[in-house]
Amino acid sequence: MKSTEILSFLDREGIEYETVRISDDEINGYSSLFNYREGTMTFIVPERRFADFTDKFATTRIPFMIIGKTESDYPIFSSVIRVKSPRRVFFLLLDGLFEKVPDPEITGISADPEVYKKNSYIAPTASIGNNVRIGVGCVIEGNVTIGDNTEIHHNVVIRNKTKIGANCTIHSGTVIGEYGFGYVVNELNEKTMLRHYGGVVIEDNVHIGDNCVIIRGAIDDTIIRRGVKINTMVHIAHNDEIGADTLITSPCHVCGSVKIGENCHIAGVTIRNQRNVGANATVGLGTVVVKDVEAGSTVVGNPARPLIK
């Protein structure tokens, strides 16, 4: 592959870049900077400096390098472009030019209804959009809607009263729409479990990692807003609402009736039921939230306290 092919692809995708230098050197694939393979393209994130790695490349030329706005140019880069987010552009190039969607024969995840209905249980009343890809061993009950271009990996359970938007990804082992842990106690202190009657709404462009659990609402719906990204082994309880573009890392336990605002960073935490986390807040690794978190703040610790810088 030539550098001009990469630039043409970026132009088609509407990606802004600054051309520092372009050569005709052949690009034979891709690699990371830390395990660099000669002749491949690579990138360096703004959090690091190439100056710290120059000894490793004393006798090596890099045919195509993607750097951030503040990184220096080096003579060992045959071709080099500047972009706002080198990591994003690098992986966009992998998806568009180097690595295509894996073949269903390899992954078992197919967009052919005849194939996925043979390998999984799909209720006749489930509404499956266009180009939805479904793996092996899934259960998709009736009264479920899945939007266009969504991908469901292996052994996913999606129970009734669940609505999933377009362009979502749900990884293996995840359960969506199961009944929650609600109960009442009588005079003898005997506990009776309550049936949940709400559903789950997952909006467009949501990523859900493997082995997650998203519980249906008790009466109203549990809601995951557009663009939310959820890592592996995250539990989201009944009636929760997760705001748009929020990131939740592993492992997290979000108790019932919690409302998290948009564009938050929630890092491996426990959030008590009926708490609110304001928009643009950061909840640090291992934090236990027992009180509301103000918008734009950063909290850490057990119990959660504002981070003092």
C-alpha positions in Angstrom: 0.0 0.0 0.0 1.1 3.5 -0.8 0.8 6.7 1.3 -1.4 8.2 -1.3 -4.0 5.4 -0.8 -4.1 6.3 2.9 -4.6 10.0 2.2 -7.4 9.2 -0.3 -9.2 7.1 2.3 -9.0 9.9 4.9 -10.3 12.4 2.3 -13.3 10.1 1.6 -14.0 9.8 5.3 -13.8 13.5 5.8 -10.9 13.2 8.3 -8.9 16.4 8.9 -5.1 16.0 8.7 -2.0 18.0 8.0 0.5 16.5 5.5 4.0 17.0 6.8 5.8 14.8 4.2 4.7 12.1 1.8 6.9 9.5 0.1 6.4 6.5 -2.3 7.7 3.9 0.2 5.6 0.7 0.4 3.6 0.2 3.6 3.4 -3.5 4.5 0.8 -3.5 7.2 0.6 -2.0 10.6 2.1 -2.4 14.1 2.4 -0.7 17.5 5.3 1.5 18.3 6.4 -0.8 21.1 6.5 -3.9 19.0 7.4 -2.2 15.7 7.7 -4.4 12.5 9.9 -2.9 9.8 8.0 -1.5 6.8 4.7 -0.9 8.6 2.7 2.2 9.6 2.3 3.2 13.2 1.3 6.1 15.5 2.2 7.8 18.7 -0.3 9.2 21.1 0.0 12.8 22.5 0.5 11.4 26.0 4.0 10.2 24.9 6.9 11.6 23.1 8.8 9.9 20.2 12.0 11.4 21.6 11.8 8.8 24.4 12.0 6.0 21.8 14.6 7.2 19.3 17.3 4.8 20.4 15.0 1.9 19.4 14.8 3.2 15.9 18.4 4.1 15.3 18.6 2.0 12.2 14.9 1.9 11.2 12.8 4.0 8.9 9.1 4.2 9.4 7.2 4.5 6.1 4.1 6.1 7.5 3.8 7.8 10.9 0.7 9.4 12.4 1.4 12.0 15.1 -0.5 14.5 17.1 -0.5 18.3 16.8 2.4 18.8 19.2 4.7 15.9 18.3 8.0 16.7 16.5 8.9 15.5 13.0 11.9 13.1 12.6 13.9 12.2 9.5 13.2 8.5 10.0 9.6 9.1 9.1 9.3 8.6 5.4 5.7 9.9 5.4 4.1 11.7 8.3 0.7 13.3 8.9 -0.6 15.3 11.9 -4.1 14.7 13.3 -6.0 15.7 16.3 -6.3 12.1 17.6 -3.6 9.7 16.2 -5.2 6.6 17.9 -8.6 7.3 16.4 -7.2 7.8 12.9 -4.9 4.7 13.2 -7.8 2.4 14.1 -10.0 4.0 11.5 -7.4 3.0 8.9 -7.2 -0.5 10.2 -11.0 -0.9 9.9 -11.2 0.7 6.5 -8.0 -0.5 4.7 -6.3 -3.3 6.5 -8.8 -5.4 8.4 -12.3 -6.0 7.2 -15.2 -7.4 9.2 -14.4 -11.0 10.1 -16.0 -13.6 7.8 -19.1 -15.3 9.4 -17.4 -18.7 8.6 -14.7 -17.7 11.1 -16.7 -16.0 13.8 -20.1 -17.6 13.6 -21.6 -14.1 13.7 -23.9 -13.8 10.7 -26.3 -11.2 9.2 -28.1 -14.0 7.3 -31.4 -14.7 9.1 -31.4 -18.3 7.9 -28.1 -18.8 9.6 -28.7 -17.0 12.9 -32.2 -18.4 13.3 -30.6 -21.9 13.0 -27.9 -21.2 15.6 -30.0 -19.1 18.1 -33.5 -18.8 19.3 -35.2 -15.7 17.7 -38.8 -15.3 18.7 -41.1 -14.9 15.6 -42.4 -11.6 17.1 -39.0 -10.1 17.6 -38.3 -7.2 15.2 -34.8 -7.4 13.7 -33.5 -4.6 11.6 -31.4 -4.6 8.5 -27.9 -6.0 8.5 -28.1 -7.1 12.1 -25.4 -9.7 12.9 -26.2 -12.4 15.5 -23.9 -15.1 16.9 -24.4 -18.6 18.2 -26.5 -19.6 21.3 -28.4 -16.3 21.7 -31.9 -16.0 23.0 -34.0 -13.1 21.7 -37.5 -13.1 23.1 -40.7 -11.6 21.6 -41.5 -8.0 22.0 -37.8 -7.1 21.3 -36.7 -4.6 18.7 -33.1 -4.4 17.4 -32.1 -1.5 15.1 -30.1 -1.6 11.9 -26.4 -2.6 11.8 -26.3 -3.8 15.4 -24.1 -6.7 16.3 -25.0 -9.4 18.9 -22.2 -11.7 19.8 -22.5 -15.3 21.2 -24.7 -16.4 24.1 -26.5 -13.1 24.6 -29.9 -13.1 26.2 -32.3 -10.3 25.3 -35.6 -10.6 27.2 -39.0 -9.2 26.2 -39.7 -5.4 26.5 -36.2 -4.6 25.3 -35.6 -2.0 22.6 -32.1 -1.7 21.1 -31.1 1.0 18.7 -29.0 1.1 15.5 -25.2 0.6 15.3 -24.9 -1.0 18.7 -22.5 -3.8 19.8 -23.3 -6.3 22.5 -20.6 -8.8 23.4 -20.8 -12.4 24.5 -22.5 -13.5 27.7 -24.5 -10.3 28.3 -28.0 -10.5 29.7 -30.4 -7.6 29.0 -33.9 -7.2 30.4 -33.8 -9.8 33.2 -36.0 -9.3 36.3 -34.4 -7.3 39.1 -33.8 -8.0 42.8 -36.9 -6.4 44.3 -38.8 -7.8 47.2 -41.3 -7.0 50.0 -41.2 -8.3 53.6 -44.3 -9.4 55.6 -45.0 -9.4 59.3 -43.0 -12.6 59.8 -40.0 -11.1 58.0 -40.6 -13.4 55.1 -39.4 -12.0 51.8 -41.3 -12.3 48.5 -39.7 -11.4 45.2 -41.5 -8.8 43.1 -41.9 -9.2 39.3 -40.6 -6.2 37.3 -42.9 -4.8 34.6 -40.8 -2.2 32.9 -38.4 -2.7 30.0 -35.0 -1.7 28.8 -34.3 1.0 26.2 -30.8 1.2 24.6 -30.4 4.0 22.2 -28.1 4.2 19.1 -24.3 3.7 19.0 -24.1 1.9 22.4 -21.3 -0.5 23.2 -21.8 -3.2 25.8 -19.0 -5.5 26.8 -19.1 -9.2 27.6 -20.8 -10.6 30.7 -22.8 -7.5 31.5 -26.2 -7.4 33.1 -28.8 -4.7 32.4 -32.0 -5.1 34.5 -35.4 -4.1 33.3 -37.2 -1.4 35.1 -39.6 -2.2 37.9 -42.4 -0.1 36.3 -40.7 2.4 34.0 -37.8 1.5 31.7 -34.1 1.3 32.4 -32.5 3.6 29.8 -29.1 3.6 28.2 -28.7 6.8 26.2 -26.9 7.2 22.8 -23.2 6.7 22.5 -22.7 5.1 26.0 -19.7 2.7 26.2 -19.9 0.0 28.8 -16.9 -2.3 29.6 -17.0 -5.9 30.6 -18.7 -7.2 33.8 -20.9 -4.2 34.5 -24.2 -4.5 36.4 -26.9 -1.9 35.8 -29.9 -2.3 38.0 -33.6 -1.5 37.5 -34.8 2.0 36.6 -31.3 3.3 36.0 -30.7 6.0 33.4 -27.2 6.4 31.9 -26.6 9.7 30.1 -25.4 10.1 26.5 -21.7 9.4 25.8 -20.9 8.3 29.3 -18.1 5.7 29.8 -18.4 2.9 32.4 -15.4 0.7 33.0 -15.0 -2.7 34.6 -16.1 -3.8 37.1 -19.0 -1.5 38.1 -22.2 -2.1 40.1 -24.9 0.6 39.6 -27.7 0.0 42.0 -31.4 0.7 41.3 -32.9 4.1 40.3 -29.6 5.8 39.7 -29.3 8.6 37.2 -26.0 9.3 35.6 -25.6 12.4 33.4 -24.1 12.7 30.0 -20.4 12.5 29.2 -19.4 11.0 32.6 -16.4 8.7 33.3 -17.3 6.0 35.8 -14.3 3.8 36.6 -14.9 0.5 38.4 -17.2 1.8 41.1 -20.3 1.0 43.3 -23.1 3.5 43.2 -25.8 3.3 45.9 -29.5 3.2 44.8 -31.3 6.4 44.2 -28.2 8.5 43.8 -27.5 11.1 41.0 -24.3 11.7 39.2 -24.2 15.0 37.4 -23.1 15.5 33.8 -19.4 15.6 33.0 -18.5 14.1 36.4 -15.6 11.6 37.0 -16.0 8.8 39.6 -12.5 7.4 40.2 -11.4 3.8 40.4 -12.9 1.8 43.3 -15.1 4.6 44.6 -18.2 3.9 46.6 -20.9 6.6 45.9 -23.4 7.0 48.8 -24.4 10.6 48.1 -25.1 12.6 44.9 -22.1 13.7 42.8 -22.1 17.2 41.5 -21.9 17.9 37.7 -18.3 18.4 36.5 -16.7 17.2 39.7 -14.2 14.4 40.4 -14.8 12.1 43.4 -12.7 9.2 44.8 -12.6 7.0 47.8 -14.9 5.1 50.1 -17.2 6.9 50.7 -16.8 9.2 47.7 -15.2 12.6 48.4 -14.2 15.4 46.0 -10.6 15.0 44.7 -8.3 17.7 46.1 -5.7 18.6 43.6 
